Amino acid sequence: MKISDEIAWKKWRDANMDGGYGQAVIEYAERWANLVEDRTAGNEILLESVVKQASHDADTEGITGFMYGAAVSVLATSWAWGERLRKWHNLDTQIGVEGERANRGKGVLNPALLILG
């Protein structure tokens, strides 16, 4: 995994390596990033074409929607392609235009939504 901000990555890892929920988020995020890097072979142009399937393939533990969003947040601040992943995620997750608004700042949409209707 190509880290862009070692301090941010270390903070995330140190705060979440508790053997539980947080650790599962960190391990999932790392597996996901590694799969994307493997599948793009360093060609950043291919990111959007592999990121969704790689997220499913990296999910070996049955993550929740909240964990997925947390992994996006982790990667957005510490992975070399994190900002691009964050923007893709926001647009992929949006129902209206909230992803576009989030992309104007640094927000990450929470994909753990339940819509009844």
N, C-alpha and C positions, 0 to 999 in steps of 0.2 A: 504494500500500500504506500503510495507516494504521498507523504505528509507535507503539507504546505506550511503548517504552523505547529512546530513541535511543542511549544508551551501550551497551546490550546488542547492538543491531543493528550498531553500528559495530565492536564487538569481534568479532562473528561474521564480518562482511565482511572486516575487516582480516586476520583469521587464516586466511581461506579463499580469498582472491582470488589464488590461485597459478597459475591457468590450467589446473587439473586437476580432480581429483575433488571437492575442497572447493568450488571455484568453481561446479561443476555443481550442488551441493547448494544453495548460496546463490541461484543464478539460478532453479532450480526452485522453491524456497520462495517467492521473490518473485513468479514467474509464477502460482503456485498461489493465493497470497493475493490478488493482483490479480483473478484470475478469480472467486474467491469474492465479493469486494467488488462486482465488476461484476454478477454474477448475483443478488446479494441486494439491490442498489441501496440499500445502507445499512440494510436491514431485518434486524437481527441474528437475528430469530426464524427466518429461512429458512436459517441456516447449515447445519444438519445435512442439509437437503434438497438442497444443492448441492455440499457439500464433497467427496464421493467422486468424482463425475463430473468436477469441476474438477481434482482431483488427477490423473486420467487425462489430461485435456485439456492440462494443464500439462507433462506428460511428453513433451517433444519430442526428448529425447536418449536415452531408454531408461535411466532410473534403476534402481538396484538396490533391493531391500528395505531394505538398510541406509541407503541415501541417503534413502529415503522417511522412515524413522524419524529420521534426522538433521535433515531438513527440519522435521518436527514439533517437534523439540527447539528448533530455531532460532526457529520461529514462536511456540512456547509462551512464550518469554522476551522476545520483542520486538514481536509483532504485537498489535494491539488486540483481536483475537478469539482470540489464541493459547492462552490457558488453556482456553477452551471447546473449541477444536480438540484440544488435548491430551487432555482428558477423553473426547471423542467417539472419538478414535483408540484410546485404551486399551480402551474398551468394544467397539469394532468389531474390534479385534485379538485380544482375549482368547479363550482356549480354555476356561478354567474360570472362576475368579474373580480372576485375577491383575490384570486391568484395574481392577477395583473397588478392589483393594488399592493399586495404583499411584495411583489417583485420590485416595486419602486423603492422599497426599504430593504430590510434584512429579515423580514418575517418568514415563518414556515407555517403553512396551513396544517391544521390538525386533521388528519384523515380519519380519525376515530369518530365519525359522525353516524348517527342513526336517523334516517328520515322516514317518518311514518306518514302514510297518506293513502 
